[in-house]
Amino acid sequence: MDFMRPVSPRMLAAVFILSGTTHLVRPQVFDALMPRVLPKGSHRGLIYASGAAELACAFGLLLQRRWAGSLSVLVLAAVWPANLQMALDAGTGRHPGLADSGIVAWGRLPLQIPMLQAAWRARSVSASPMQG
């Protein structure tokens, strides 16, 4: 598994670029995922903020900045409640298409584990001390 150590931050960065861009370009995709315990008026701002944070993590991971792994762990932890909300709502018709499938929604939650592991490992895959 050590061979994956330098690759996993780049794979995580690719996921963050795709997701972060979608957050910023098509934020409505994430509206229904927002946990209902959060004030409705804050949803769009949180969607934009999480997209910007994901893009920052992606670029930090690609540039091997020291802070990128730790920030990535925090971002993944922060968006996990939205993934849980999606799973809890599965089959209710609240989400369009495959996103309403219980298999898809609940299947996303365990995918967070390798993403968190990659982010955690990225804390030790950094460039020289002069960078970041």
PyMOL CGO cylinders between C-alpha atoms (Angstrom):
from pymol import cmd
from pymol.cgo import CYLINDER

trace = [
    CYLINDER, 0.00, 0.00, 0.00, 3.01, 2.32, 0.33, 0.3, 1, 1, 1, 1, 1, 1,
    CYLINDER, 3.01, 2.32, 0.33, 3.08, 2.71, -3.46, 0.3, 1, 1, 1, 1, 1, 1,
    CYLINDER, 3.08, 2.71, -3.46, -0.26, 4.57, -3.15, 0.3, 1, 1, 1, 1, 1, 1,
    CYLINDER, -0.26, 4.57, -3.15, 1.16, 7.15, -0.72, 0.3, 1, 1, 1, 1, 1, 1,
    CYLINDER, 1.16, 7.15, -0.72, 2.35, 9.67, -3.34, 0.3, 1, 1, 1, 1, 1, 1,
    CYLINDER, 2.35, 9.67, -3.34, -0.56, 8.93, -5.71, 0.3, 1, 1, 1, 1, 1, 1,
    CYLINDER, -0.56, 8.93, -5.71, -3.47, 9.25, -3.28, 0.3, 1, 1, 1, 1, 1, 1,
    CYLINDER, -3.47, 9.25, -3.28, -3.11, 13.00, -2.66, 0.3, 1, 1, 1, 1, 1, 1,
    CYLINDER, -3.11, 13.00, -2.66, -3.28, 13.56, -6.42, 0.3, 1, 1, 1, 1, 1, 1,
    CYLINDER, -3.28, 13.56, -6.42, -6.37, 11.36, -6.73, 0.3, 1, 1, 1, 1, 1, 1,
    CYLINDER, -6.37, 11.36, -6.73, -7.98, 13.21, -3.82, 0.3, 1, 1, 1, 1, 1, 1,
    CYLINDER, -7.98, 13.21, -3.82, -7.05, 16.51, -5.49, 0.3, 1, 1, 1, 1, 1, 1,
    CYLINDER, -7.05, 16.51, -5.49, -8.82, 15.37, -8.67, 0.3, 1, 1, 1, 1, 1, 1,
    CYLINDER, -8.82, 15.37, -8.67, -11.97, 14.55, -6.67, 0.3, 1, 1, 1, 1, 1, 1,
    CYLINDER, -11.97, 14.55, -6.67, -11.78, 17.95, -4.95, 0.3, 1, 1, 1, 1, 1, 1,
    CYLINDER, -11.78, 17.95, -4.95, -11.37, 19.77, -8.28, 0.3, 1, 1, 1, 1, 1, 1,
    CYLINDER, -11.37, 19.77, -8.28, -14.43, 18.06, -9.75, 0.3, 1, 1, 1, 1, 1, 1,
    CYLINDER, -14.43, 18.06, -9.75, -16.55, 18.50, -6.64, 0.3, 1, 1, 1, 1, 1, 1,
    CYLINDER, -16.55, 18.50, -6.64, -15.36, 22.03, -5.85, 0.3, 1, 1, 1, 1, 1, 1,
    CYLINDER, -15.36, 22.03, -5.85, -16.01, 23.20, -9.39, 0.3, 1, 1, 1, 1, 1, 1,
    CYLINDER, -16.01, 23.20, -9.39, -19.49, 21.68, -9.30, 0.3, 1, 1, 1, 1, 1, 1,
    CYLINDER, -19.49, 21.68, -9.30, -20.19, 23.43, -5.98, 0.3, 1, 1, 1, 1, 1, 1,
    CYLINDER, -20.19, 23.43, -5.98, -19.35, 26.78, -7.58, 0.3, 1, 1, 1, 1, 1, 1,
    CYLINDER, -19.35, 26.78, -7.58, -20.84, 26.30, -11.05, 0.3, 1, 1, 1, 1, 1, 1,
    CYLINDER, -20.84, 26.30, -11.05, -23.96, 24.27, -10.20, 0.3, 1, 1, 1, 1, 1, 1,
    CYLINDER, -23.96, 24.27, -10.20, -24.63, 24.87, -6.48, 0.3, 1, 1, 1, 1, 1, 1,
    CYLINDER, -24.63, 24.87, -6.48, -28.28, 23.82, -6.85, 0.3, 1, 1, 1, 1, 1, 1,
    CYLINDER, -28.28, 23.82, -6.85, -27.06, 20.22, -7.17, 0.3, 1, 1, 1, 1, 1, 1,
    CYLINDER, -27.06, 20.22, -7.17, -26.18, 20.34, -3.45, 0.3, 1, 1, 1, 1, 1, 1,
    CYLINDER, -26.18, 20.34, -3.45, -29.25, 22.19, -2.13, 0.3, 1, 1, 1, 1, 1, 1,
    CYLINDER, -29.25, 22.19, -2.13, -31.15, 19.04, -1.17, 0.3, 1, 1, 1, 1, 1, 1,
    CYLINDER, -31.15, 19.04, -1.17, -28.09, 17.56, 0.57, 0.3, 1, 1, 1, 1, 1, 1,
    CYLINDER, -28.09, 17.56, 0.57, -27.88, 20.34, 3.10, 0.3, 1, 1, 1, 1, 1, 1,
    CYLINDER, -27.88, 20.34, 3.10, -28.73, 19.10, 6.59, 0.3, 1, 1, 1, 1, 1, 1,
    CYLINDER, -28.73, 19.10, 6.59, -32.08, 20.55, 7.58, 0.3, 1, 1, 1, 1, 1, 1,
    CYLINDER, -32.08, 20.55, 7.58, -30.75, 21.50, 11.02, 0.3, 1, 1, 1, 1, 1, 1,
    CYLINDER, -30.75, 21.50, 11.02, -28.82, 24.32, 9.33, 0.3, 1, 1, 1, 1, 1, 1,
    CYLINDER, -28.82, 24.32, 9.33, -30.72, 27.57, 8.70, 0.3, 1, 1, 1, 1, 1, 1,
    CYLINDER, -30.72, 27.57, 8.70, -32.08, 27.48, 5.12, 0.3, 1, 1, 1, 1, 1, 1,
    CYLINDER, -32.08, 27.48, 5.12, -30.70, 30.96, 4.42, 0.3, 1, 1, 1, 1, 1, 1,
    CYLINDER, -30.70, 30.96, 4.42, -27.16, 29.70, 5.02, 0.3, 1, 1, 1, 1, 1, 1,
    CYLINDER, -27.16, 29.70, 5.02, -27.26, 26.79, 2.58, 0.3, 1, 1, 1, 1, 1, 1,
    CYLINDER, -27.26, 26.79, 2.58, -26.04, 28.48, -0.60, 0.3, 1, 1, 1, 1, 1, 1,
    CYLINDER, -26.04, 28.48, -0.60, -23.23, 30.30, 1.19, 0.3, 1, 1, 1, 1, 1, 1,
    CYLINDER, -23.23, 30.30, 1.19, -22.07, 27.05, 2.77, 0.3, 1, 1, 1, 1, 1, 1,
    CYLINDER, -22.07, 27.05, 2.77, -22.19, 25.32, -0.61, 0.3, 1, 1, 1, 1, 1, 1,
    CYLINDER, -22.19, 25.32, -0.61, -20.00, 28.02, -2.15, 0.3, 1, 1, 1, 1, 1, 1,
    CYLINDER, -20.00, 28.02, -2.15, -17.65, 28.00, 0.85, 0.3, 1, 1, 1, 1, 1, 1,
    CYLINDER, -17.65, 28.00, 0.85, -17.22, 24.23, 0.74, 0.3, 1, 1, 1, 1, 1, 1,
    CYLINDER, -17.22, 24.23, 0.74, -16.54, 24.39, -3.01, 0.3, 1, 1, 1, 1, 1, 1,
    CYLINDER, -16.54, 24.39, -3.01, -13.89, 27.05, -2.52, 0.3, 1, 1, 1, 1, 1, 1,
    CYLINDER, -13.89, 27.05, -2.52, -12.36, 25.03, 0.35, 0.3, 1, 1, 1, 1, 1, 1,
    CYLINDER, -12.36, 25.03, 0.35, -12.27, 21.90, -1.82, 0.3, 1, 1, 1, 1, 1, 1,
    CYLINDER, -12.27, 21.90, -1.82, -10.48, 23.80, -4.59, 0.3, 1, 1, 1, 1, 1, 1,
    CYLINDER, -10.48, 23.80, -4.59, -7.99, 25.23, -2.08, 0.3, 1, 1, 1, 1, 1, 1,
    CYLINDER, -7.99, 25.23, -2.08, -7.34, 21.70, -0.78, 0.3, 1, 1, 1, 1, 1, 1,
    CYLINDER, -7.34, 21.70, -0.78, -6.89, 20.39, -4.33, 0.3, 1, 1, 1, 1, 1, 1,
    CYLINDER, -6.89, 20.39, -4.33, -4.28, 22.98, -5.22, 0.3, 1, 1, 1, 1, 1, 1,
    CYLINDER, -4.28, 22.98, -5.22, -2.54, 22.57, -1.88, 0.3, 1, 1, 1, 1, 1, 1,
    CYLINDER, -2.54, 22.57, -1.88, -2.40, 18.81, -2.37, 0.3, 1, 1, 1, 1, 1, 1,
    CYLINDER, -2.40, 18.81, -2.37, -1.06, 19.16, -5.92, 0.3, 1, 1, 1, 1, 1, 1,
    CYLINDER, -1.06, 19.16, -5.92, 1.59, 21.61, -4.76, 0.3, 1, 1, 1, 1, 1, 1,
    CYLINDER, 1.59, 21.61, -4.76, 2.37, 19.42, -1.73, 0.3, 1, 1, 1, 1, 1, 1,
    CYLINDER, 2.37, 19.42, -1.73, 1.77, 22.15, 0.81, 0.3, 1, 1, 1, 1, 1, 1,
    CYLINDER, 1.77, 22.15, 0.81, 2.01, 21.13, 4.46, 0.3, 1, 1, 1, 1, 1, 1,
    CYLINDER, 2.01, 21.13, 4.46, -1.39, 22.51, 5.38, 0.3, 1, 1, 1, 1, 1, 1,
    CYLINDER, -1.39, 22.51, 5.38, -3.26, 20.74, 2.56, 0.3, 1, 1, 1, 1, 1, 1,
    CYLINDER, -3.26, 20.74, 2.56, -3.62, 17.34, 4.21, 0.3, 1, 1, 1, 1, 1, 1,
    CYLINDER, -3.62, 17.34, 4.21, -4.90, 18.74, 7.48, 0.3, 1, 1, 1, 1, 1, 1,
    CYLINDER, -4.90, 18.74, 7.48, -7.30, 21.12, 5.75, 0.3, 1, 1, 1, 1, 1, 1,
    CYLINDER, -7.30, 21.12, 5.75, -8.52, 18.26, 3.55, 0.3, 1, 1, 1, 1, 1, 1,
    CYLINDER, -8.52, 18.26, 3.55, -9.34, 16.18, 6.64, 0.3, 1, 1, 1, 1, 1, 1,
    CYLINDER, -9.34, 16.18, 6.64, -11.29, 19.10, 8.08, 0.3, 1, 1, 1, 1, 1, 1,
    CYLINDER, -11.29, 19.10, 8.08, -13.18, 19.73, 4.82, 0.3, 1, 1, 1, 1, 1, 1,
    CYLINDER, -13.18, 19.73, 4.82, -14.11, 16.07, 4.47, 0.3, 1, 1, 1, 1, 1, 1,
    CYLINDER, -14.11, 16.07, 4.47, -15.35, 16.02, 8.06, 0.3, 1, 1, 1, 1, 1, 1,
    CYLINDER, -15.35, 16.02, 8.06, -17.35, 19.21, 7.47, 0.3, 1, 1, 1, 1, 1, 1,
    CYLINDER, -17.35, 19.21, 7.47, -19.15, 17.89, 4.39, 0.3, 1, 1, 1, 1, 1, 1,
    CYLINDER, -19.15, 17.89, 4.39, -19.84, 14.45, 5.85, 0.3, 1, 1, 1, 1, 1, 1,
    CYLINDER, -19.84, 14.45, 5.85, -23.18, 15.56, 7.39, 0.3, 1, 1, 1, 1, 1, 1,
    CYLINDER, -23.18, 15.56, 7.39, -24.43, 16.45, 3.90, 0.3, 1, 1, 1, 1, 1, 1,
    CYLINDER, -24.43, 16.45, 3.90, -23.53, 12.97, 2.69, 0.3, 1, 1, 1, 1, 1, 1,
    CYLINDER, -23.53, 12.97, 2.69, -25.34, 11.50, 5.69, 0.3, 1, 1, 1, 1, 1, 1,
    CYLINDER, -25.34, 11.50, 5.69, -28.38, 13.69, 4.93, 0.3, 1, 1, 1, 1, 1, 1,
    CYLINDER, -28.38, 13.69, 4.93, -28.37, 12.37, 1.36, 0.3, 1, 1, 1, 1, 1, 1,
    CYLINDER, -28.37, 12.37, 1.36, -28.35, 8.79, 2.67, 0.3, 1, 1, 1, 1, 1, 1,
    CYLINDER, -28.35, 8.79, 2.67, -31.11, 9.45, 5.19, 0.3, 1, 1, 1, 1, 1, 1,
    CYLINDER, -31.11, 9.45, 5.19, -33.26, 10.98, 2.43, 0.3, 1, 1, 1, 1, 1, 1,
    CYLINDER, -33.26, 10.98, 2.43, -32.63, 8.16, -0.05, 0.3, 1, 1, 1, 1, 1, 1,
    CYLINDER, -32.63, 8.16, -0.05, -35.80, 6.87, -1.64, 0.3, 1, 1, 1, 1, 1, 1,
    CYLINDER, -35.80, 6.87, -1.64, -37.89, 9.87, -0.62, 0.3, 1, 1, 1, 1, 1, 1,
    CYLINDER, -37.89, 9.87, -0.62, -37.75, 11.58, -4.01, 0.3, 1, 1, 1, 1, 1, 1,
    CYLINDER, -37.75, 11.58, -4.01, -35.89, 14.55, -2.54, 0.3, 1, 1, 1, 1, 1, 1,
    CYLINDER, -35.89, 14.55, -2.54, -32.90, 13.93, -4.83, 0.3, 1, 1, 1, 1, 1, 1,
    CYLINDER, -32.90, 13.93, -4.83, -33.01, 13.57, -8.61, 0.3, 1, 1, 1, 1, 1, 1,
    CYLINDER, -33.01, 13.57, -8.61, -32.08, 10.38, -10.44, 0.3, 1, 1, 1, 1, 1, 1,
    CYLINDER, -32.08, 10.38, -10.44, -29.49, 8.03, -9.00, 0.3, 1, 1, 1, 1, 1, 1,
    CYLINDER, -29.49, 8.03, -9.00, -28.88, 10.34, -6.05, 0.3, 1, 1, 1, 1, 1, 1,
    CYLINDER, -28.88, 10.34, -6.05, -32.25, 9.12, -4.68, 0.3, 1, 1, 1, 1, 1, 1,
    CYLINDER, -32.25, 9.12, -4.68, -31.05, 5.50, -4.71, 0.3, 1, 1, 1, 1, 1, 1,
    CYLINDER, -31.05, 5.50, -4.71, -30.31, 4.04, -1.31, 0.3, 1, 1, 1, 1, 1, 1,
    CYLINDER, -30.31, 4.04, -1.31, -27.46, 2.00, -2.77, 0.3, 1, 1, 1, 1, 1, 1,
    CYLINDER, -27.46, 2.00, -2.77, -25.82, 5.12, -4.20, 0.3, 1, 1, 1, 1, 1, 1,
    CYLINDER, -25.82, 5.12, -4.20, -26.51, 7.34, -1.18, 0.3, 1, 1, 1, 1, 1, 1,
    CYLINDER, -26.51, 7.34, -1.18, -25.42, 4.85, 1.48, 0.3, 1, 1, 1, 1, 1, 1,
    CYLINDER, -25.42, 4.85, 1.48, -22.58, 3.64, -0.74, 0.3, 1, 1, 1, 1, 1, 1,
    CYLINDER, -22.58, 3.64, -0.74, -21.05, 7.11, -0.73, 0.3, 1, 1, 1, 1, 1, 1,
    CYLINDER, -21.05, 7.11, -0.73, -20.51, 7.13, 3.02, 0.3, 1, 1, 1, 1, 1, 1,
    CYLINDER, -20.51, 7.13, 3.02, -17.83, 4.40, 3.14, 0.3, 1, 1, 1, 1, 1, 1,
    CYLINDER, -17.83, 4.40, 3.14, -16.02, 6.14, 0.26, 0.3, 1, 1, 1, 1, 1, 1,
    CYLINDER, -16.02, 6.14, 0.26, -15.23, 8.91, 2.73, 0.3, 1, 1, 1, 1, 1, 1,
    CYLINDER, -15.23, 8.91, 2.73, -12.85, 6.53, 4.56, 0.3, 1, 1, 1, 1, 1, 1,
    CYLINDER, -12.85, 6.53, 4.56, -10.22, 6.18, 1.80, 0.3, 1, 1, 1, 1, 1, 1,
    CYLINDER, -10.22, 6.18, 1.80, -10.57, 9.90, 1.09, 0.3, 1, 1, 1, 1, 1, 1,
    CYLINDER, -10.57, 9.90, 1.09, -9.88, 10.69, 4.74, 0.3, 1, 1, 1, 1, 1, 1,
    CYLINDER, -9.88, 10.69, 4.74, -6.96, 8.25, 4.73, 0.3, 1, 1, 1, 1, 1, 1,
    CYLINDER, -6.96, 8.25, 4.73, -5.49, 9.94, 1.65, 0.3, 1, 1, 1, 1, 1, 1,
    CYLINDER, -5.49, 9.94, 1.65, -5.88, 13.36, 3.26, 0.3, 1, 1, 1, 1, 1, 1,
    CYLINDER, -5.88, 13.36, 3.26, -4.32, 12.12, 6.50, 0.3, 1, 1, 1, 1, 1, 1,
    CYLINDER, -4.32, 12.12, 6.50, -1.38, 10.58, 4.63, 0.3, 1, 1, 1, 1, 1, 1,
    CYLINDER, -1.38, 10.58, 4.63, -0.93, 13.79, 2.62, 0.3, 1, 1, 1, 1, 1, 1,
    CYLINDER, -0.93, 13.79, 2.62, 0.08, 15.51, 5.85, 0.3, 1, 1, 1, 1, 1, 1,
    CYLINDER, 0.08, 15.51, 5.85, 3.42, 13.68, 5.60, 0.3, 1, 1, 1, 1, 1, 1,
    CYLINDER, 3.42, 13.68, 5.60, 3.81, 13.89, 1.80, 0.3, 1, 1, 1, 1, 1, 1,
    CYLINDER, 3.81, 13.89, 1.80, 4.90, 17.48, 1.61, 0.3, 1, 1, 1, 1, 1, 1,
    CYLINDER, 4.90, 17.48, 1.61, 7.48, 19.41, -0.30, 0.3, 1, 1, 1, 1, 1, 1,
    CYLINDER, 7.48, 19.41, -0.30, 10.62, 20.82, 1.22, 0.3, 1, 1, 1, 1, 1, 1,
    CYLINDER, 10.62, 20.82, 1.22, 10.35, 22.83, 4.47, 0.3, 1, 1, 1, 1, 1, 1,
    CYLINDER, 10.35, 22.83, 4.47, 10.79, 26.04, 2.46, 0.3, 1, 1, 1, 1, 1, 1,
    CYLINDER, 10.79, 26.04, 2.46, 7.42, 25.51, 0.80, 0.3, 1, 1, 1, 1, 1, 1,
    CYLINDER, 7.42, 25.51, 0.80, 4.00, 26.04, 2.31, 0.3, 1, 1, 1, 1, 1, 1,
]
cmd.load_cgo(trace, "trace")
